[in-house]
Amino acid sequence: MSRGILPTLLLFFLFVVTLVVAGASRADEAKITSALSAGPDSLTKNAAVHDWDGTVLREGTNGWTCLPDIPDNGGTDPWCLDPTWLSFIKAMQTNTAPPSKKLGIGYMLAGDAPVSNINPSDKAKTDDNQWVEGIKAHLMVSVPDPEMLGDISDDPNNGGPWIMWANTPYVHVMVPIDSFPPG
């Protein structure tokens, strides 16, 4: 190989690597921006950011973890979660019972994708899964004992907080911040 080709190939290789790294960096930045939109600035400024596959996109210092919008699920739904809610999400992903016996808080200030109010594994509207659409900013509160939910309605159209996924291990309270249902 001639001496003139080797430096050219090396430069070309470095150029390609730079393009790949820059592209990945922009994609990560977009995910970080999405994730941070889920919670208040006072909380997200020191929160960790993880991708849904567990990849750490940014380290955090306050115990909170934010996750970006889930692509291709019909809505905008980034999450910002305390450790209890993060374990709650991991349990849902593995179809196991949430391990925590603590109250948990999750923010979804950018809204939520369409979802069943009855069954967390439903991915589409059916005649009997009480499909909920148009959820704007809200908090989610998980409780260690479903008996604590008392007389909170399970009707997402009641104009206030409601119980989502009753009679499942993933039961929690949805607390709308913006008016819901949309009017």
Contacts in CASP RR format, 6 or more apart in sequence:
PFRMAT RR
TARGET T0000
AUTHOR 0000-0000-0000
METHOD contacts of the structure
MODEL  1
MSRGILPTLLLFFLFVVTLVVAGASRADEAKITSALSAGPDSLTKNAAVH
DWDGTVLREGTNGWTCLPDIPDNGGTDPWCLDPTWLSFIKAMQTNTAPPS
KKLGIGYMLAGDAPVSNINPSDKAKTDDNQWVEGIKAHLMVSVPDPEMLG
DISDDPNNGGPWIMWANTPYVHVMVPIDSFPPG
28 57 0 8 1.000
30 68 0 8 1.000
31 49 0 8 1.000
31 51 0 8 1.000
31 57 0 8 1.000
31 68 0 8 1.000
32 49 0 8 1.000
32 57 0 8 1.000
32 58 0 8 1.000
32 68 0 8 1.000
34 68 0 8 1.000
34 69 0 8 1.000
34 78 0 8 1.000
34 110 0 8 1.000
35 44 0 8 1.000
35 49 0 8 1.000
35 50 0 8 1.000
35 57 0 8 1.000
35 66 0 8 1.000
35 67 0 8 1.000
35 68 0 8 1.000
35 78 0 8 1.000
35 79 0 8 1.000
35 80 0 8 1.000
36 44 0 8 1.000
36 47 0 8 1.000
36 49 0 8 1.000
36 66 0 8 1.000
36 78 0 8 1.000
36 80 0 8 1.000
37 78 0 8 1.000
37 109 0 8 1.000
37 110 0 8 1.000
38 44 0 8 1.000
38 66 0 8 1.000
38 67 0 8 1.000
38 78 0 8 1.000
38 79 0 8 1.000
38 80 0 8 1.000
38 107 0 8 1.000
38 108 0 8 1.000
38 109 0 8 1.000
38 110 0 8 1.000
39 66 0 8 1.000
39 80 0 8 1.000
39 107 0 8 1.000
39 109 0 8 1.000
40 107 0 8 1.000
40 109 0 8 1.000
43 62 0 8 1.000
43 64 0 8 1.000
43 80 0 8 1.000
43 107 0 8 1.000
44 64 0 8 1.000
44 66 0 8 1.000
44 80 0 8 1.000
46 60 0 8 1.000
46 61 0 8 1.000
46 62 0 8 1.000
46 64 0 8 1.000
47 60 0 8 1.000
47 62 0 8 1.000
47 63 0 8 1.000
47 64 0 8 1.000
47 65 0 8 1.000
47 66 0 8 1.000
47 80 0 8 1.000
48 56 0 8 1.000
48 58 0 8 1.000
48 59 0 8 1.000
48 60 0 8 1.000
48 63 0 8 1.000
48 64 0 8 1.000
48 65 0 8 1.000
48 66 0 8 1.000
49 56 0 8 1.000
49 57 0 8 1.000
49 58 0 8 1.000
49 60 0 8 1.000
49 65 0 8 1.000
49 66 0 8 1.000
49 67 0 8 1.000
49 68 0 8 1.000
50 56 0 8 1.000
50 57 0 8 1.000
50 65 0 8 1.000
50 66 0 8 1.000
50 67 0 8 1.000
51 57 0 8 1.000
51 67 0 8 1.000
51 68 0 8 1.000
52 67 0 8 1.000
52 68 0 8 1.000
52 70 0 8 1.000
63 82 0 8 1.000
63 83 0 8 1.000
64 80 0 8 1.000
64 81 0 8 1.000
64 82 0 8 1.000
65 80 0 8 1.000
65 81 0 8 1.000
65 83 0 8 1.000
65 86 0 8 1.000
66 78 0 8 1.000
66 79 0 8 1.000
66 80 0 8 1.000
66 81 0 8 1.000
67 78 0 8 1.000
67 79 0 8 1.000
67 80 0 8 1.000
67 81 0 8 1.000
67 89 0 8 1.000
68 78 0 8 1.000
69 75 0 8 1.000
69 76 0 8 1.000
69 77 0 8 1.000
69 78 0 8 1.000
69 110 0 8 1.000
70 77 0 8 1.000
70 113 0 8 1.000
73 113 0 8 1.000
73 123 0 8 1.000
74 113 0 8 1.000
74 114 0 8 1.000
75 112 0 8 1.000
75 113 0 8 1.000
75 114 0 8 1.000
76 110 0 8 1.000
76 111 0 8 1.000
76 112 0 8 1.000
76 113 0 8 1.000
77 108 0 8 1.000
77 110 0 8 1.000
77 111 0 8 1.000
77 112 0 8 1.000
77 113 0 8 1.000
78 108 0 8 1.000
78 110 0 8 1.000
79 85 0 8 1.000
79 89 0 8 1.000
79 106 0 8 1.000
79 107 0 8 1.000
79 108 0 8 1.000
80 106 0 8 1.000
80 107 0 8 1.000
80 108 0 8 1.000
80 109 0 8 1.000
81 88 0 8 1.000
81 89 0 8 1.000
81 105 0 8 1.000
81 106 0 8 1.000
81 107 0 8 1.000
82 104 0 8 1.000
82 105 0 8 1.000
82 106 0 8 1.000
83 100 0 8 1.000
84 100 0 8 1.000
84 102 0 8 1.000
84 103 0 8 1.000
84 104 0 8 1.000
84 105 0 8 1.000
84 142 0 8 1.000
85 104 0 8 1.000
85 105 0 8 1.000
85 106 0 8 1.000
85 140 0 8 1.000
85 142 0 8 1.000
87 98 0 8 1.000
87 99 0 8 1.000
87 100 0 8 1.000
88 98 0 8 1.000
88 100 0 8 1.000
88 104 0 8 1.000
88 142 0 8 1.000
88 170 0 8 1.000
88 172 0 8 1.000
91 97 0 8 1.000
91 98 0 8 1.000
91 99 0 8 1.000
91 169 0 8 1.000
91 170 0 8 1.000
92 98 0 8 1.000
92 120 0 8 1.000
92 170 0 8 1.000
95 121 0 8 1.000
97 169 0 8 1.000
98 142 0 8 1.000
98 169 0 8 1.000
98 170 0 8 1.000
100 142 0 8 1.000
100 144 0 8 1.000
101 144 0 8 1.000
102 144 0 8 1.000
103 141 0 8 1.000
103 142 0 8 1.000
103 143 0 8 1.000
103 144 0 8 1.000
104 141 0 8 1.000
104 142 0 8 1.000
104 143 0 8 1.000
105 139 0 8 1.000
105 140 0 8 1.000
105 141 0 8 1.000
106 139 0 8 1.000
106 140 0 8 1.000
106 141 0 8 1.000
107 139 0 8 1.000
107 140 0 8 1.000
108 135 0 8 1.000
108 137 0 8 1.000
108 138 0 8 1.000
108 139 0 8 1.000
108 140 0 8 1.000
109 137 0 8 1.000
109 138 0 8 1.000
109 177 0 8 1.000
110 137 0 8 1.000
111 134 0 8 1.000
111 135 0 8 1.000
111 136 0 8 1.000
111 137 0 8 1.000
111 138 0 8 1.000
112 134 0 8 1.000
112 135 0 8 1.000
112 138 0 8 1.000
114 125 0 8 1.000
114 131 0 8 1.000
114 132 0 8 1.000
114 133 0 8 1.000
114 134 0 8 1.000
115 122 0 8 1.000
115 131 0 8 1.000
115 132 0 8 1.000
115 135 0 8 1.000
116 122 0 8 1.000
116 125 0 8 1.000
116 126 0 8 1.000
116 129 0 8 1.000
116 130 0 8 1.000
116 131 0 8 1.000
116 132 0 8 1.000
117 129 0 8 1.000
117 130 0 8 1.000
117 131 0 8 1.000
117 132 0 8 1.000
117 154 0 8 1.000
117 156 0 8 1.000
117 162 0 8 1.000
117 164 0 8 1.000
117 165 0 8 1.000
118 128 0 8 1.000
118 129 0 8 1.000
118 130 0 8 1.000
118 165 0 8 1.000
118 166 0 8 1.000
119 129 0 8 1.000
119 165 0 8 1.000
119 168 0 8 1.000
120 165 0 8 1.000
120 168 0 8 1.000
120 170 0 8 1.000
122 129 0 8 1.000
125 131 0 8 1.000
130 156 0 8 1.000
132 156 0 8 1.000
132 164 0 8 1.000
134 180 0 8 1.000
134 181 0 8 1.000
134 182 0 8 1.000
135 174 0 8 1.000
135 176 0 8 1.000
135 180 0 8 1.000
136 176 0 8 1.000
136 177 0 8 1.000
136 178 0 8 1.000
136 179 0 8 1.000
136 180 0 8 1.000
136 182 0 8 1.000
137 176 0 8 1.000
137 177 0 8 1.000
137 178 0 8 1.000
138 174 0 8 1.000
138 175 0 8 1.000
138 176 0 8 1.000
138 177 0 8 1.000
138 178 0 8 1.000
138 180 0 8 1.000
139 174 0 8 1.000
139 175 0 8 1.000
139 177 0 8 1.000
140 164 0 8 1.000
140 172 0 8 1.000
140 173 0 8 1.000
140 174 0 8 1.000
140 175 0 8 1.000
141 172 0 8 1.000
141 173 0 8 1.000
141 175 0 8 1.000
142 171 0 8 1.000
142 172 0 8 1.000
142 173 0 8 1.000
143 149 0 8 1.000
143 171 0 8 1.000
143 172 0 8 1.000
143 173 0 8 1.000
146 166 0 8 1.000
146 171 0 8 1.000
149 163 0 8 1.000
149 171 0 8 1.000
149 173 0 8 1.000
152 161 0 8 1.000
152 162 0 8 1.000
152 163 0 8 1.000
152 173 0 8 1.000
153 160 0 8 1.000
153 161 0 8 1.000
153 162 0 8 1.000
153 163 0 8 1.000
154 162 0 8 1.000
154 163 0 8 1.000
154 164 0 8 1.000
154 166 0 8 1.000
155 162 0 8 1.000
156 162 0 8 1.000
156 164 0 8 1.000
156 174 0 8 1.000
156 180 0 8 1.000
156 181 0 8 1.000
157 181 0 8 1.000
159 176 0 8 1.000
159 179 0 8 1.000
159 180 0 8 1.000
159 181 0 8 1.000
160 175 0 8 1.000
160 176 0 8 1.000
160 180 0 8 1.000
161 173 0 8 1.000
161 174 0 8 1.000
161 175 0 8 1.000
161 176 0 8 1.000
162 173 0 8 1.000
162 174 0 8 1.000
163 171 0 8 1.000
163 172 0 8 1.000
163 173 0 8 1.000
163 174 0 8 1.000
164 171 0 8 1.000
164 172 0 8 1.000
164 173 0 8 1.000
164 174 0 8 1.000
165 171 0 8 1.000
165 172 0 8 1.000
END
